[in-house]
Amino acid sequence: MSDFGSGSLPLQRKIAAGLIAGGIGAAVGNPADVAMVRMQADGRLPVCQRRNYKSVVDAISQMSKQEGIASLW
């Protein structure tokens, strides 16, 4: 009989599910967080060095094109 139908899940499976969910959330959310930090720091740069991101999507797009996808993490 499956544990899913009874409503009780062993502690090990709950921990594993939490770790997996957290890892997926971090992998999905981190690029937006990196973009937001860069957008905030962009305002402190000299005018000639600013990237002038228009939005988070624009920042993610520019970073991935110029620095590669790995720069988002």
N, CA, C, O and CB atoms as a CASP TS submission, in Angstrom:
PFRMAT TS
TARGET T0000
AUTHOR 0000-0000-0000
METHOD Language model
MODEL 1
PARENT N/A
ATOM      1  N   MET     1       0.843  -1.181   0.000  1.00  0.00           N
ATOM      2  CA  MET     1       0.000   0.000   0.000  1.00  0.00           C
ATOM      3  C   MET     1       0.886   1.241   0.000  1.00  0.00           C
ATOM      4  O   MET     1       1.924   1.265   0.661  1.00  0.00           O
ATOM      5  CB  MET     1      -0.958   0.000   1.219  1.00  0.00           C
ATOM      6  N   SER     2       0.487   2.246  -0.722  1.00  0.00           N
ATOM      7  CA  SER     2       1.267   3.472  -0.859  1.00  0.00           C
ATOM      8  C   SER     2       1.108   4.371   0.360  1.00  0.00           C
ATOM      9  O   SER     2       0.035   4.438   0.960  1.00  0.00           O
ATOM     10  CB  SER     2       0.853   4.223  -2.118  1.00  0.00           C
ATOM     11  N   ASP     3       2.202   5.069   0.726  1.00  0.00           N
ATOM     12  CA  ASP     3       2.149   6.017   1.834  1.00  0.00           C
ATOM     13  C   ASP     3       1.356   7.270   1.484  1.00  0.00           C
ATOM     14  O   ASP     3       0.882   7.978   2.372  1.00  0.00           O
ATOM     15  CB  ASP     3       3.551   6.402   2.253  1.00  0.00           C
ATOM     16  N   PHE     4       1.213   7.538   0.208  1.00  0.00           N
ATOM     17  CA  PHE     4       0.559   8.788  -0.195  1.00  0.00           C
ATOM     18  C   PHE     4      -0.930   8.771   0.106  1.00  0.00           C
ATOM     19  O   PHE     4      -1.499   9.824   0.396  1.00  0.00           O
ATOM     20  CB  PHE     4       0.778   9.042  -1.678  1.00  0.00           C
ATOM     21  N   GLY     5      -1.569   7.640   0.049  1.00  0.00           N
ATOM     22  CA  GLY     5      -3.002   7.568   0.298  1.00  0.00           C
ATOM     23  C   GLY     5      -3.364   7.645   1.772  1.00  0.00           C
ATOM     24  O   GLY     5      -4.474   8.055   2.109  1.00  0.00           O
ATOM     25  N   SER     6      -2.450   7.258   2.661  1.00  0.00           N
ATOM     26  CA  SER     6      -2.774   7.203   4.083  1.00  0.00           C
ATOM     27  C   SER     6      -2.650   8.565   4.771  1.00  0.00           C
ATOM     28  O   SER     6      -3.158   8.737   5.879  1.00  0.00           O
ATOM     29  CB  SER     6      -1.875   6.202   4.773  1.00  0.00           C
ATOM     30  N   GLY     7      -1.998   9.512   4.152  1.00  0.00           N
ATOM     31  CA  GLY     7      -1.857  10.844   4.750  1.00  0.00           C
ATOM     32  C   GLY     7      -0.632  11.002   5.619  1.00  0.00           C
ATOM     33  O   GLY     7      -0.306  12.119   6.020  1.00  0.00           O
ATOM     34  N   SER     8       0.058   9.913   5.924  1.00  0.00           N
ATOM     35  CA  SER     8       1.287  10.036   6.714  1.00  0.00           C
ATOM     36  C   SER     8       2.477   9.656   5.850  1.00  0.00           C
ATOM     37  O   SER     8       2.471   8.638   5.158  1.00  0.00           O
ATOM     38  CB  SER     8       1.229   9.146   7.988  1.00  0.00           C
ATOM     39  N   LEU     9       3.485  10.494   5.909  1.00  0.00           N
ATOM     40  CA  LEU     9       4.692  10.306   5.118  1.00  0.00           C
ATOM     41  C   LEU     9       5.855  10.153   6.090  1.00  0.00           C
ATOM     42  O   LEU     9       5.952  10.914   7.052  1.00  0.00           O
ATOM     43  CB  LEU     9       4.926  11.501   4.125  1.00  0.00           C
ATOM     44  N   PRO    10       6.730   9.195   5.861  1.00  0.00           N
ATOM     45  CA  PRO    10       7.880   9.040   6.757  1.00  0.00           C
ATOM     46  C   PRO    10       8.742  10.313   6.768  1.00  0.00           C
ATOM     47  O   PRO    10       8.797  11.052   5.784  1.00  0.00           O
ATOM     48  CB  PRO    10       8.734   7.821   6.330  1.00  0.00           C
ATOM     49  N   LEU    11       9.396  10.543   7.880  1.00  0.00           N
ATOM     50  CA  LEU    11      10.201  11.743   8.055  1.00  0.00           C
ATOM     51  C   LEU    11      11.270  11.868   6.975  1.00  0.00           C
ATOM     52  O   LEU    11      11.516  12.969   6.483  1.00  0.00           O
ATOM     53  CB  LEU    11      10.848  11.741   9.427  1.00  0.00           C
ATOM     54  N   GLN    12      11.908  10.768   6.598  1.00  0.00           N
ATOM     55  CA  GLN    12      12.953  10.819   5.578  1.00  0.00           C
ATOM     56  C   GLN    12      12.402  11.338   4.248  1.00  0.00           C
ATOM     57  O   GLN    12      13.071  12.113   3.563  1.00  0.00           O
ATOM     58  CB  GLN    12      13.575   9.429   5.386  1.00  0.00           C
ATOM     59  N   ARG    13      11.209  10.926   3.883  1.00  0.00           N
ATOM     60  CA  ARG    13      10.606  11.392   2.625  1.00  0.00           C
ATOM     61  C   ARG    13      10.207  12.860   2.714  1.00  0.00           C
ATOM     62  O   ARG    13      10.313  13.595   1.732  1.00  0.00           O
ATOM     63  CB  ARG    13       9.378  10.539   2.270  1.00  0.00           C
ATOM     64  N   LYS    14       9.754  13.286   3.878  1.00  0.00           N
ATOM     65  CA  LYS    14       9.418  14.705   4.058  1.00  0.00           C
ATOM     66  C   LYS    14      10.668  15.565   3.920  1.00  0.00           C
ATOM     67  O   LYS    14      10.641  16.617   3.283  1.00  0.00           O
ATOM     68  CB  LYS    14       8.754  14.942   5.437  1.00  0.00           C
ATOM     69  N   ILE    15      11.754  15.112   4.518  1.00  0.00           N
ATOM     70  CA  ILE    15      13.023  15.840   4.421  1.00  0.00           C
ATOM     71  C   ILE    15      13.491  15.879   2.972  1.00  0.00           C
ATOM     72  O   ILE    15      13.903  16.930   2.481  1.00  0.00           O
ATOM     73  CB  ILE    15      14.102  15.188   5.319  1.00  0.00           C
ATOM     74  N   ALA    16      13.432  14.740   2.284  1.00  0.00           N
ATOM     75  CA  ALA    16      13.850  14.685   0.877  1.00  0.00           C
ATOM     76  C   ALA    16      12.986  15.602   0.019  1.00  0.00           C
ATOM     77  O   ALA    16      13.500  16.321  -0.838  1.00  0.00           O
ATOM     78  CB  ALA    16      13.775  13.240   0.345  1.00  0.00           C
ATOM     79  N   ALA    17      11.681  15.578   0.246  1.00  0.00           N
ATOM     80  CA  ALA    17      10.773  16.442  -0.527  1.00  0.00           C
ATOM     81  C   ALA    17      11.084  17.912  -0.268  1.00  0.00           C
ATOM     82  O   ALA    17      11.066  18.719  -1.198  1.00  0.00           O
ATOM     83  CB  ALA    17       9.296  16.141  -0.172  1.00  0.00           C
ATOM     84  N   GLY    18      11.365  18.265   0.967  1.00  0.00           N
ATOM     85  CA  GLY    18      11.709  19.644   1.307  1.00  0.00           C
ATOM     86  C   GLY    18      13.011  20.087   0.663  1.00  0.00           C
ATOM     87  O   GLY    18      13.116  21.210   0.171  1.00  0.00           O
ATOM     88  N   LEU    19      14.000  19.207   0.666  1.00  0.00           N
ATOM     89  CA  LEU    19      15.283  19.527   0.033  1.00  0.00           C
ATOM     90  C   LEU    19      15.139  19.705  -1.481  1.00  0.00           C
ATOM     91  O   LEU    19      15.712  20.623  -2.066  1.00  0.00           O
ATOM     92  CB  LEU    19      16.306  18.427   0.332  1.00  0.00           C
ATOM     93  N   ILE    20      14.374  18.825  -2.094  1.00  0.00           N
ATOM     94  CA  ILE    20      14.164  18.925  -3.541  1.00  0.00           C
ATOM     95  C   ILE    20      13.402  20.199  -3.885  1.00  0.00           C
ATOM     96  O   ILE    20      13.776  20.915  -4.814  1.00  0.00           O
ATOM     97  CB  ILE    20      13.402  17.692  -4.065  1.00  0.00           C
ATOM     98  N   ALA    21      12.336  20.485  -3.140  1.00  0.00           N
ATOM     99  CA  ALA    21      11.552  21.696  -3.397  1.00  0.00           C
ATOM    100  C   ALA    21      12.397  22.950  -3.189  1.00  0.00           C
ATOM    101  O   ALA    21      12.307  23.896  -3.972  1.00  0.00           O
ATOM    102  CB  ALA    21      10.315  21.737  -2.485  1.00  0.00           C
ATOM    103  N   GLY    22      13.208  22.964  -2.151  1.00  0.00           N
ATOM    104  CA  GLY    22      14.083  24.107  -1.898  1.00  0.00           C
ATOM    105  C   GLY    22      15.122  24.285  -2.990  1.00  0.00           C
ATOM    106  O   GLY    22      15.406  25.409  -3.401  1.00  0.00           O
ATOM    107  N   GLY    23      15.687  23.191  -3.458  1.00  0.00           N
ATOM    108  CA  GLY    23      16.673  23.256  -4.536  1.00  0.00           C
ATOM    109  C   GLY    23      16.076  23.777  -5.830  1.00  0.00           C
ATOM    110  O   GLY    23      16.692  24.584  -6.525  1.00  0.00           O
ATOM    111  N   ILE    24      14.874  23.312  -6.152  1.00  0.00           N
ATOM    112  CA  ILE    24      14.204  23.794  -7.363  1.00  0.00           C
ATOM    113  C   ILE    24      13.870  25.273  -7.219  1.00  0.00           C
ATOM    114  O   ILE    24      14.066  26.048  -8.155  1.00  0.00           O
ATOM    115  CB  ILE    24      12.921  22.977  -7.646  1.00  0.00           C
ATOM    116  N   GLY    25      13.368  25.665  -6.060  1.00  0.00           N
ATOM    117  CA  GLY    25      13.039  27.073  -5.828  1.00  0.00           C
ATOM    118  C   GLY    25      14.254  27.972  -5.930  1.00  0.00           C
ATOM    119  O   GLY    25      14.175  29.062  -6.496  1.00  0.00           O
ATOM    120  N   ALA    26      15.372  27.531  -5.391  1.00  0.00           N
ATOM    121  CA  ALA    26      16.607  28.319  -5.466  1.00  0.00           C
ATOM    122  C   ALA    26      17.104  28.420  -6.904  1.00  0.00           C
ATOM    123  O   ALA    26      17.543  29.485  -7.338  1.00  0.00           O
ATOM    124  CB  ALA    26      17.695  27.700  -4.574  1.00  0.00           C
ATOM    125  N   ALA    27      17.037  27.315  -7.640  1.00  0.00           N
ATOM    126  CA  ALA    27      17.501  27.319  -9.026  1.00  0.00           C
ATOM    127  C   ALA    27      16.645  28.225  -9.906  1.00  0.00           C
ATOM    128  O   ALA    27      17.158  28.875 -10.816  1.00  0.00           O
ATOM    129  CB  ALA    27      17.497  25.902  -9.586  1.00  0.00           C
ATOM    130  N   VAL    28      15.348  28.268  -9.636  1.00  0.00           N
ATOM    131  CA  VAL    28      14.444  29.096 -10.430  1.00  0.00           C
ATOM    132  C   VAL    28      14.533  30.561 -10.009  1.00  0.00           C
ATOM    133  O   VAL    28      14.509  31.446 -10.864  1.00  0.00           O
ATOM    134  CB  VAL    28      13.001  28.593 -10.295  1.00  0.00           C
ATOM    135  N   GLY    29      14.635  30.829  -8.714  1.00  0.00           N
ATOM    136  CA  GLY    29      14.612  32.195  -8.208  1.00  0.00           C
ATOM    137  C   GLY    29      15.929  32.932  -8.259  1.00  0.00           C
ATOM    138  O   GLY    29      15.940  34.162  -8.293  1.00  0.00           O
ATOM    139  N   ASN    30      17.034  32.221  -8.267  1.00  0.00           N
ATOM    140  CA  ASN    30      18.341  32.871  -8.187  1.00  0.00           C
ATOM    141  C   ASN    30      18.636  33.822  -9.350  1.00  0.00           C
ATOM    142  O   ASN    30      19.162  34.906  -9.101  1.00  0.00           O
ATOM    143  CB  ASN    30      19.408  31.827  -8.124  1.00  0.00           C
ATOM    144  N   PRO    31      18.331  33.481 -10.595  1.00  0.00           N
ATOM    145  CA  PRO    31      18.610  34.439 -11.675  1.00  0.00           C
ATOM    146  C   PRO    31      17.913  35.786 -11.483  1.00  0.00           C
ATOM    147  O   PRO    31      18.504  36.831 -11.754  1.00  0.00           O
ATOM    148  CB  PRO    31      18.190  33.847 -13.001  1.00  0.00           C
ATOM    149  N   ALA    32      16.687  35.769 -11.026  1.00  0.00           N
ATOM    150  CA  ALA    32      15.980  37.038 -10.786  1.00  0.00           C
ATOM    151  C   ALA    32      16.626  37.809  -9.648  1.00  0.00           C
ATOM    152  O   ALA    32      16.704  39.036  -9.700  1.00  0.00           O
ATOM    153  CB  ALA    32      14.495  36.782 -10.470  1.00  0.00           C
ATOM    154  N   ASP    33      17.084  37.119  -8.636  1.00  0.00           N
ATOM    155  CA  ASP    33      17.746  37.781  -7.511  1.00  0.00           C
ATOM    156  C   ASP    33      19.067  38.408  -7.954  1.00  0.00           C
ATOM    157  O   ASP    33      19.374  39.539  -7.577  1.00  0.00           O
ATOM    158  CB  ASP    33      17.989  36.781  -6.364  1.00  0.00           C
ATOM    159  N   VAL    34      19.839  37.686  -8.744  1.00  0.00           N
ATOM    160  CA  VAL    34      21.099  38.223  -9.258  1.00  0.00           C
ATOM    161  C   VAL    34      20.831  39.456 -10.116  1.00  0.00           C
ATOM    162  O   VAL    34      21.545  40.454 -10.018  1.00  0.00           O
ATOM    163  CB  VAL    34      21.858  37.151 -10.076  1.00  0.00           C
ATOM    164  N   ALA    35      19.802  39.383 -10.956  1.00  0.00           N
ATOM    165  CA  ALA    35      19.460  40.519 -11.812  1.00  0.00           C
ATOM    166  C   ALA    35      19.058  41.732 -10.976  1.00  0.00           C
ATOM    167  O   ALA    35      19.462  42.852 -11.289  1.00  0.00           O
ATOM    168  CB  ALA    35      18.326  40.141 -12.774  1.00  0.00           C
ATOM    169  N   MET    36      18.283  41.532  -9.935  1.00  0.00           N
ATOM    170  CA  MET    36      17.852  42.656  -9.096  1.00  0.00           C
ATOM    171  C   MET    36      19.035  43.305  -8.377  1.00  0.00           C
ATOM    172  O   MET    36      19.097  44.530  -8.270  1.00  0.00           O
ATOM    173  CB  MET    36      16.814  42.184  -8.071  1.00  0.00           C
ATOM    174  N   VAL    37      19.959  42.505  -7.891  1.00  0.00           N
ATOM    175  CA  VAL    37      21.145  43.052  -7.224  1.00  0.00           C
ATOM    176  C   VAL    37      21.977  43.851  -8.220  1.00  0.00           C
ATOM    177  O   VAL    37      22.467  44.932  -7.895  1.00  0.00           O
ATOM    178  CB  VAL    37      21.996  41.919  -6.594  1.00  0.00           C
ATOM    179  N   ARG    38      22.139  43.323  -9.428  1.00  0.00           N
ATOM    180  CA  ARG    38      22.898  44.051 -10.447  1.00  0.00           C
ATOM    181  C   ARG    38      22.210  45.355 -10.836  1.00  0.00           C
ATOM    182  O   ARG    38      22.875  46.365 -11.065  1.00  0.00           O
ATOM    183  CB  ARG    38      23.092  43.179 -11.686  1.00  0.00           C
ATOM    184  N   MET    39      20.877  45.336 -10.910  1.00  0.00           N
ATOM    185  CA  MET    39      20.150  46.562 -11.251  1.00  0.00           C
ATOM    186  C   MET    39      20.345  47.625 -10.175  1.00  0.00           C
ATOM    187  O   MET    39      20.484  48.808 -10.488  1.00  0.00           O
ATOM    188  CB  MET    39      18.652  46.266 -11.437  1.00  0.00           C
ATOM    189  N   GLN    40      20.355  47.214  -8.919  1.00  0.00           N
ATOM    190  CA  GLN    40      20.581  48.164  -7.829  1.00  0.00           C
ATOM    191  C   GLN    40      22.000  48.714  -7.873  1.00  0.00           C
ATOM    192  O   GLN    40      22.211  49.909  -7.668  1.00  0.00           O
ATOM    193  CB  GLN    40      20.316  47.499  -6.473  1.00  0.00           C
ATOM    194  N   ALA    41      22.968  47.851  -8.138  1.00  0.00           N
ATOM    195  CA  ALA    41      24.368  48.281  -8.182  1.00  0.00           C
ATOM    196  C   ALA    41      24.656  49.135  -9.412  1.00  0.00           C
ATOM    197  O   ALA    41      25.580  49.948  -9.402  1.00  0.00           O
ATOM    198  CB  ALA    41      25.294  47.069  -8.166  1.00  0.00           C
ATOM    199  N   ASP    42      23.882  48.957 -10.455  1.00  0.00           N
ATOM    200  CA  ASP    42      24.098  49.700 -11.701  1.00  0.00           C
ATOM    201  C   ASP    42      23.979  51.206 -11.481  1.00  0.00           C
ATOM    202  O   ASP    42      24.686  51.987 -12.118  1.00  0.00           O
ATOM    203  CB  ASP    42      23.095  49.249 -12.769  1.00  0.00           C
ATOM    204  N   GLY    43      23.101  51.608 -10.593  1.00  0.00           N
ATOM    205  CA  GLY    43      22.912  53.025 -10.318  1.00  0.00           C
ATOM    206  C   GLY    43      24.097  53.681  -9.625  1.00  0.00           C
ATOM    207  O   GLY    43      24.229  54.905  -9.649  1.00  0.00           O
ATOM    208  N   ARG    44      24.940  52.899  -9.021  1.00  0.00           N
ATOM    209  CA  ARG    44      26.116  53.423  -8.313  1.00  0.00           C
ATOM    210  C   ARG    44      27.349  53.519  -9.203  1.00  0.00           C
ATOM    211  O   ARG    44      28.355  54.115  -8.818  1.00  0.00           O
ATOM    212  CB  ARG    44      26.428  52.549  -7.117  1.00  0.00           C
ATOM    213  N   LEU    45      27.269  52.935 -10.383  1.00  0.00           N
ATOM    214  CA  LEU    45      28.415  52.973 -11.303  1.00  0.00           C
ATOM    215  C   LEU    45      28.495  54.333 -11.992  1.00  0.00           C
ATOM    216  O   LEU    45      27.486  55.028 -12.109  1.00  0.00           O
ATOM    217  CB  LEU    45      28.309  51.842 -12.361  1.00  0.00           C
ATOM    218  N   PRO    46      29.677  54.713 -12.443  1.00  0.00           N
ATOM    219  CA  PRO    46      29.785  55.926 -13.255  1.00  0.00           C
ATOM    220  C   PRO    46      28.914  55.781 -14.511  1.00  0.00           C
ATOM    221  O   PRO    46      28.708  54.672 -15.005  1.00  0.00           O
ATOM    222  CB  PRO    46      31.276  56.203 -13.644  1.00  0.00           C
ATOM    223  N   VAL    47      28.418  56.882 -15.009  1.00  0.00           N
ATOM    224  CA  VAL    47      27.472  56.867 -16.137  1.00  0.00           C
ATOM    225  C   VAL    47      28.024  56.090 -17.332  1.00  0.00           C
ATOM    226  O   VAL    47      27.277  55.370 -17.995  1.00  0.00           O
ATOM    227  CB  VAL    47      27.136  58.301 -16.565  1.00  0.00           C
ATOM    228  N   CYS    48      29.298  56.223 -17.611  1.00  0.00           N
ATOM    229  CA  CYS    48      29.876  55.544 -18.775  1.00  0.00           C
ATOM    230  C   CYS    48      29.948  54.022 -18.614  1.00  0.00           C
ATOM    231  O   CYS    48      30.087  53.309 -19.607  1.00  0.00           O
ATOM    232  CB  CYS    48      31.262  56.084 -19.040  1.00  0.00           C
ATOM    233  N   GLN    49      29.855  53.510 -17.371  1.00  0.00           N
ATOM    234  CA  GLN    49      29.939  52.072 -17.122  1.00  0.00           C
ATOM    235  C   GLN    49      28.578  51.427 -16.871  1.00  0.00           C
ATOM    236  O   GLN    49      28.500  50.204 -16.756  1.00  0.00           O
ATOM    237  CB  GLN    49      30.840  51.814 -15.944  1.00  0.00           C
ATOM    238  N   ARG    50      27.527  52.195 -16.784  1.00  0.00           N
ATOM    239  CA  ARG    50      26.205  51.649 -16.480  1.00  0.00           C
ATOM    240  C   ARG    50      25.683  50.795 -17.631  1.00  0.00           C
ATOM    241  O   ARG    50      25.951  51.060 -18.803  1.00  0.00           O
ATOM    242  CB  ARG    50      25.218  52.780 -16.177  1.00  0.00           C
ATOM    243  N   ARG    51      24.942  49.776 -17.263  1.00  0.00           N
ATOM    244  CA  ARG    51      24.350  48.875 -18.248  1.00  0.00           C
ATOM    245  C   ARG    51      22.926  49.292 -18.603  1.00  0.00           C
ATOM    246  O   ARG    51      22.392  48.859 -19.625  1.00  0.00           O
ATOM    247  CB  ARG    51      24.357  47.442 -17.724  1.00  0.00           C
ATOM    248  N   ASN    52      22.306  50.129 -17.770  1.00  0.00           N
ATOM    249  CA  ASN    52      20.966  50.671 -18.007  1.00  0.00           C
ATOM    250  C   ASN    52      19.940  49.582 -18.315  1.00  0.00           C
ATOM    251  O   ASN    52      19.270  49.618 -19.347  1.00  0.00           O
ATOM    252  CB  ASN    52      21.007  51.666 -19.149  1.00  0.00           C
ATOM    253  N   TYR    53      19.829  48.621 -17.410  1.00  0.00           N
ATOM    254  CA  TYR    53      18.825  47.580 -17.556  1.00  0.00           C
ATOM    255  C   TYR    53      17.433  48.197 -17.507  1.00  0.00           C
ATOM    256  O   TYR    53      17.172  49.088 -16.698  1.00  0.00           O
ATOM    257  CB  TYR    53      18.983  46.508 -16.460  1.00  0.00           C
ATOM    258  N   LYS    54      16.543  47.723 -18.372  1.00  0.00           N
ATOM    259  CA  LYS    54      15.177  48.239 -18.418  1.00  0.00           C
ATOM    260  C   LYS    54      14.253  47.502 -17.446  1.00  0.00           C
ATOM    261  O   LYS    54      13.307  48.084 -16.914  1.00  0.00           O
ATOM    262  CB  LYS    54      14.627  48.132 -19.834  1.00  0.00           C
ATOM    263  N   SER    55      14.536  46.222 -17.222  1.00  0.00           N
ATOM    264  CA  SER    55      13.716  45.385 -16.344  1.00  0.00           C
ATOM    265  C   SER    55      14.535  44.173 -15.916  1.00  0.00           C
ATOM    266  O   SER    55      15.667  43.984 -16.361  1.00  0.00           O
ATOM    267  CB  SER    55      12.396  44.941 -17.054  1.00  0.00           C
ATOM    268  N   VAL    56      13.955  43.368 -15.059  1.00  0.00           N
ATOM    269  CA  VAL    56      14.634  42.140 -14.629  1.00  0.00           C
ATOM    270  C   VAL    56      14.815  41.209 -15.828  1.00  0.00           C
ATOM    271  O   VAL    56      15.862  40.578 -15.972  1.00  0.00           O
ATOM    272  CB  VAL    56      13.830  41.426 -13.499  1.00  0.00           C
ATOM    273  N   VAL    57      13.808  41.124 -16.678  1.00  0.00           N
ATOM    274  CA  VAL    57      13.903  40.269 -17.870  1.00  0.00           C
ATOM    275  C   VAL    57      15.020  40.763 -18.786  1.00  0.00           C
ATOM    276  O   VAL    57      15.783  39.960 -19.324  1.00  0.00           O
ATOM    277  CB  VAL    57      12.554  40.240 -18.636  1.00  0.00           C
ATOM    278  N   ASP    58      15.120  42.074 -18.966  1.00  0.00           N
ATOM    279  CA  ASP    58      16.195  42.644 -19.786  1.00  0.00           C
ATOM    280  C   ASP    58      17.557  42.352 -19.167  1.00  0.00           C
ATOM    281  O   ASP    58      18.502  42.009 -19.878  1.00  0.00           O
ATOM    282  CB  ASP    58      16.003  44.164 -19.949  1.00  0.00           C
ATOM    283  N   ALA    59      17.661  42.485 -17.862  1.00  0.00           N
ATOM    284  CA  ALA    59      18.937  42.206 -17.182  1.00  0.00           C
ATOM    285  C   ALA    59      19.336  40.746 -17.356  1.00  0.00           C
ATOM    286  O   ALA    59      20.491  40.448 -17.660  1.00  0.00           O
ATOM    287  CB  ALA    59      18.840  42.550 -15.680  1.00  0.00           C
ATOM    288  N   ILE    60      18.385  39.834 -17.166  1.00  0.00           N
ATOM    289  CA  ILE    60      18.677  38.405 -17.340  1.00  0.00           C
ATOM    290  C   ILE    60      19.090  38.122 -18.776  1.00  0.00           C
ATOM    291  O   ILE    60      20.025  37.359 -19.018  1.00  0.00           O
ATOM    292  CB  ILE    60      17.454  37.544 -16.958  1.00  0.00           C
ATOM    293  N   SER    61      18.399  38.732 -19.722  1.00  0.00           N
ATOM    294  CA  SER    61      18.710  38.533 -21.138  1.00  0.00           C
ATOM    295  C   SER    61      20.115  39.041 -21.462  1.00  0.00           C
ATOM    296  O   SER    61      20.894  38.340 -22.108  1.00  0.00           O
ATOM    297  CB  SER    61      17.671  39.245 -22.022  1.00  0.00           C
ATOM    298  N   GLN    62      20.439  40.258 -21.016  1.00  0.00           N
ATOM    299  CA  GLN    62      21.770  40.821 -21.295  1.00  0.00           C
ATOM    300  C   GLN    62      22.874  40.004 -20.634  1.00  0.00           C
ATOM    301  O   GLN    62      23.909  39.745 -21.248  1.00  0.00           O
ATOM    302  CB  GLN    62      21.845  42.275 -20.815  1.00  0.00           C
ATOM    303  N   MET    63      22.656  39.597 -19.381  1.00  0.00           N
ATOM    304  CA  MET    63      23.689  38.819 -18.685  1.00  0.00           C
ATOM    305  C   MET    63      23.927  37.492 -19.389  1.00  0.00           C
ATOM    306  O   MET    63      25.077  37.089 -19.571  1.00  0.00           O
ATOM    307  CB  MET    63      23.290  38.574 -17.218  1.00  0.00           C
ATOM    308  N   SER    64      22.863  36.806 -19.788  1.00  0.00           N
ATOM    309  CA  SER    64      23.046  35.503 -20.431  1.00  0.00           C
ATOM    310  C   SER    64      23.703  35.640 -21.803  1.00  0.00           C
ATOM    311  O   SER    64      24.498  34.783 -22.191  1.00  0.00           O
ATOM    312  CB  SER    64      21.700  34.789 -20.567  1.00  0.00           C
ATOM    313  N   LYS    65      23.383  36.703 -22.545  1.00  0.00           N
ATOM    314  CA  LYS    65      23.996  36.904 -23.862  1.00  0.00           C
ATOM    315  C   LYS    65      25.461  37.309 -23.756  1.00  0.00           C
ATOM    316  O   LYS    65      26.299  36.818 -24.512  1.00  0.00           O
ATOM    317  CB  LYS    65      23.228  37.961 -24.641  1.00  0.00           C
ATOM    318  N   GLN    66      25.772  38.208 -22.817  1.00  0.00           N
ATOM    319  CA  GLN    66      27.127  38.757 -22.732  1.00  0.00           C
ATOM    320  C   GLN    66      28.074  37.900 -21.901  1.00  0.00           C
ATOM    321  O   GLN    66      29.265  37.819 -22.201  1.00  0.00           O
ATOM    322  CB  GLN    66      27.077  40.142 -22.153  1.00  0.00           C
ATOM    323  N   GLU    67      27.551  37.262 -20.862  1.00  0.00           N
ATOM    324  CA  GLU    67      28.430  36.539 -19.935  1.00  0.00           C
ATOM    325  C   GLU    67      28.172  35.041 -19.888  1.00  0.00           C
ATOM    326  O   GLU    67      28.919  34.303 -19.246  1.00  0.00           O
ATOM    327  CB  GLU    67      28.280  37.103 -18.559  1.00  0.00           C
ATOM    328  N   GLY    68      27.134  34.593 -20.552  1.00  0.00           N
ATOM    329  CA  GLY    68      26.788  33.175 -20.540  1.00  0.00           C
ATOM    330  C   GLY    68      25.732  32.856 -19.492  1.00  0.00           C
ATOM    331  O   GLY    68      25.550  33.594 -18.524  1.00  0.00           O
ATOM    332  N   ILE    69      25.058  31.770 -19.699  1.00  0.00           N
ATOM    333  CA  ILE    69      23.975  31.347 -18.813  1.00  0.00           C
ATOM    334  C   ILE    69      24.473  31.123 -17.380  1.00  0.00           C
ATOM    335  O   ILE    69      23.749  31.404 -16.425  1.00  0.00           O
ATOM    336  CB  ILE    69      23.327  30.066 -19.349  1.00  0.00           C
ATOM    337  N   ALA    70      25.679  30.630 -17.228  1.00  0.00           N
ATOM    338  CA  ALA    70      26.213  30.336 -15.892  1.00  0.00           C
ATOM    339  C   ALA    70      26.312  31.578 -15.009  1.00  0.00           C
ATOM    340  O   ALA    70      26.351  31.458 -13.785  1.00  0.00           O
ATOM    341  CB  ALA    70      27.581  29.694 -16.015  1.00  0.00           C
ATOM    342  N   SER    71      26.353  32.760 -15.605  1.00  0.00           N
ATOM    343  CA  SER    71      26.458  33.992 -14.812  1.00  0.00           C
ATOM    344  C   SER    71      25.200  34.264 -14.012  1.00  0.00           C
ATOM    345  O   SER    71      25.218  35.091 -13.101  1.00  0.00           O
ATOM    346  CB  SER    71      26.751  35.176 -15.713  1.00  0.00           C
ATOM    347  N   LEU    72      24.112  33.591 -14.331  1.00  0.00           N
ATOM    348  CA  LEU    72      22.858  33.803 -13.602  1.00  0.00           C
ATOM    349  C   LEU    72      22.853  33.095 -12.241  1.00  0.00           C
ATOM    350  O   LEU    72      22.008  33.375 -11.390  1.00  0.00           O
ATOM    351  CB  LEU    72      21.679  33.314 -14.440  1.00  0.00           C
ATOM    352  N   TRP    73      23.795  32.187 -12.051  1.00  0.00           N
ATOM    353  CA  TRP    73      23.872  31.495 -10.769  1.00  0.00           C
ATOM    354  C   TRP    73      25.200  31.774 -10.117  1.00  0.00           C
ATOM    355  O   TRP    73      25.466  31.280  -9.022  1.00  0.00           O
ATOM    356  CB  TRP    73      23.670  29.988 -10.941  1.00  0.00           C
TER
END
